């Protein structure tokens, strides 16, 4: 086998002689009908032979070029340095390959992909030059167009405000733009693209799995990243599969495809913040209404609590007199007056209980505790600034949902926060700090800690402070001692626990634990 063509090794002398006679003619016909332009020149580049393809490409007939110099095709735009390199190689008896700008007979230009090689005599001297060239204008135009499109696409992708990344089958970053690298530095501890990809996969969960396994695209999947500070980062993610054909030679006749994943991430934090501001304004109005309702209920409860004592005393005294007087009790005027007083007192208690505002029943739903805390911090900003309190907010990066009544939980968090602010304000301490953190505890509960640098609570009072109408605030302060009682009530409604950490001595630390949903 020679170059993939079978030959016969048992050639007879007659067949060999016939082959020798055919060789010159065969080579002439091969050159004549070759699909590439072939020309043979003398040592001064005067054309001695040109084939049909030469005439087809240049537009000159064979008679018009025989005896003419190859410079006939020069357009004068090819740099002189190129020709110098060409003749330098030929002088060294070595072939040269390159591209020239040639001119056809009709004056049109084309790119000639040219190879010139010396033809040697038996003694090694150069007899002629063999030139072979083809019109590569279309190929060059296509290559340049592809290159230009690639540059334009790269420029657009690089300048795009959206972060873009292409992942291979192993989730490795194949291609990314500067916005993606910037986002990785902002959202991950090590600033690497791989870490951001892992974070996105974890948060996108099922949509990413469907894209990876079945190629199902997704769009507009919003995920929050709470890194502390003033506002969380919100990302809107889009994903699609890209199918690329295998480039290896061995699969030319059995092509296969490789699936890549394109993720586009838009930072919608500013838009979300505007929406959040509008929502917070609505929340302020709602919470003001709820606080008014709670204040009324607290006032009614206080009145009932204060009235219940005398009514109970009158009732006890009435029963004692009835036992003492026995049969004479029916005619005793004092006893009759006490009966009327007891009845009037009970009617007053019933009237107060009936007039107490009823709290609306709120349906339970999945709640993000981090979001509630952030909303409450924002709502309490004026109070924090007025007291000069520094807030250190350290949320868990990924916190499970808690099934609960959103408004009730928000009220509970605000009550704890306002208690801490008031404690710091009343103590006149120099270190005015408030620490808030969340985390998952024992894979069962969401743990929230609110720690202030106030005076703290005496160990003997850590249980008593949760009793209704008990308060450690200075006299004539606002409130009736119902705040922590309400906190305990709300936490109990959500099957959680609340306690004061007695091991913390630099202030007061309130710990709330709420069970989270399995999903």
C-alpha positions, 0 to 999 in steps of 0.5 A: 500500500502506498498512500492508501492506493493498492499496488501489485508487487509482481509486476512483469518487465513488460508492464514496467516498461509500459509504465515508464512510457506512460509516466511523462504523459501521466504526469502531464495530464495530472498537472493539466487537470489538477484542481489547483493552479500550477505553473512552471517558471525559469529561474527569473520567474518567467512562465514556461507552463500553466495548467487549466486551473491557472487560467480558470483562477487568473482569467488569463489563457495559457497563450497570454501568460507563456513567456510572461513573468509571474509579476503579471499577477502582482497587484502591488499591495503585497509587502516587499518583505514577503517577496524578499522572504520568498526569494531568500528561501528559493536561494537556499533551495528550499520551498516557500509557502505564504499568501499573496494578493493577486490581480486577475485579468479583469482587475479583480483581486484575490488571495493566492495561497501559494507554495513555490518549490525549486525543481532540481537536476540530477546534479542538484542544480535548480532548473525551474520553479514549480508554483502551486496556488489556489484562491483562498479569498472565500476561506479567508473571508469566512475565517475573518467573519468568524473571527470578527463575530467571535470578537464582537460576541466576546466584547458583548459578553465581556461588557454585559452587566449580567454574569455569564458562565458555561459549564462542562459535564463535570460543572467545571467553568469552561468560559465566563465573563468579568461580571461572573468573576466579580460576582464570585469575589463578592459572594464567596469566601475564596472568590473562585468561580467554582465556589460560586457555581457550587453555591448556585447549584445548591440554591437552584436545586431542582431547576438545575438538576432538570437542566443538567439531566434532561436539558430543560431550560429555566428562567427567572429563578430568583435566589437570595444571598443574605451576607449581612449588611443593609440589604441581601443580594438577589439574583435572577438566574436563567439556564439553558443547554448548549449542544456542541458536536465532538471535534475529534477525527475518530467520530467524523462518521459517527458524530456525537454531541457534548452538552454544556450548560449556560447560566446567566445571572442578573443582579436584581438587588436594586429592583428588589430593594425598591420593592422591599421599600414599598413593602416596608412602608406597607408593613409599617402601616400594618404593624402600626395598626397591630401595635395599636390593637396590641396596646388596646388589648394590653390596656384591657388586660391591665384593667381586667387584671386590676379589677379582678383583684377587688372583685375576687376580694368582695366575692371572698368576703361575701362568702365568709359573711354568708357562712357566718350569718347563716339563716340571717344572711337574707335580711342583712343590708351589708350582705345585700350591698356586697352582693350587688357590688360583686354582681356589678364587678363581675358585669364590669369584667364581662363587659371589658372582656367582651369589648377587648379587640379580637386579633385576626387569625393568621394562616401559617405559611413558610417563613424566612426568619432572616428576612423577618429580622432584616425587615424589623431592623429596617423598621427600627432604624430610626430608634437605633440611630437615635440611641447610637446603637451599632448592629452586628447582624450575622445571618446564616447563609442558608436557613430553612423555612419555618412554618408560622404566622408571618405577622406574629413572628415579625411582632415577636422579633420587633418586641425583642429588638425594642426591648434590647434598644430600650435596655441599652438606652436606659442603662447609659452604657458606653458600649452600645452594641446589638448582636443578632445571629441565626443558625441551624441547631441540631438539624432540628430548629432555627436558632435566633440570638439577640444580644444587647450590651445593656445591664442584663437581667438578674438570675433570679428574674430570668423566669419572672420577666416572662410573667404578664405585667412584670417589668424591669423598666424604670417607673413611669416607663411606657408599657405594662410588662406584657412584652415578653409575655407576648413573645412567649405566647407567640413562640409557644404558638409555633412549638418553639422555646424562648429563654434568657442565656444566663451564661452571658454576663456582658448584657442580655442574650435572648435565645429563640428556637423554632422548629423548621419544616422538613422541606 
